[in-house]
Amino acid sequence: MNSRWTPILMYHSIATPSDPEPNQTSTSPERFEAHMRSLARQNLRGVRMRDLHKAVSVGDAQGLVGLTFDDAYDDFLYTAVPVLKKFDFSATVFAVAGRLGESNTWKHMYNPEPRKRLLTAEELREVLSQGMEVGAHSMTHVEMLDLSEERLYQEVNESRCLLVEALGPAVEGFCYPYGRSDQATVRAVRDAGYDYACGVHRLTDEDVHNLPRIPMSNRDGALRFAAKLWGYSWYEKFRAVVHPYYTRLKMVRAAREPQSR
Ligand SMILES: [Zn+2]
């Protein structure tokens, strides 16, 4: 994708959040519908990543917003898709290929961890027949930064093979678990032949295999939603410039600290 920034929204589960839900996995159906209505009112159209990728590559992405859903929770099909259809939007859902029909038993940042059912292969075929796109979100939802080359290959390549086998059509997109990527993971995804990949933060340069996304949650009321939609590109550009210096500063400080601790 070229340098003109196109917003891509990142959701997980569309369900009423349990109380408390520190991992912010859920966005309530009402809030999600309000987000979609807000896009429609601004004459913006939510689309699958493959459509956005094609539109950007021919310089025709004006008015488009990428919609993505990580992990492929069952509520994507039963709650999110009906809302998307109402606005004539489409979206991409990223499935954990080795966990279809199971639950999200991988590591979460905070306790209590959410437990939610993941879509089966049959349900993902239904997702496709509703005009949505399915991408790969690794085999096991492992943190990919410290994997051996062999394991990285498995997570990136086998997830794609398994989804193609189970669903039929080509799998064009990848999504990094926890949004974590570095040069090695981005290279592995590019080498595997994916057309695009979604992360959260950009690394340094804009890269079609590490597209930054705007994380959305139930906390995003109307004002926050608008601010994130229009302000996030500036935040990401600022972060890309400042972050390398900040990291270096931290390393210098750590080296200067007394070694006694
Ligand atoms: Zn995930």
Residues whose N, C-alpha, C, O or C-beta is under 5 A from the ligand:
A	BS01	ZN	D70 D71 P177 Y178
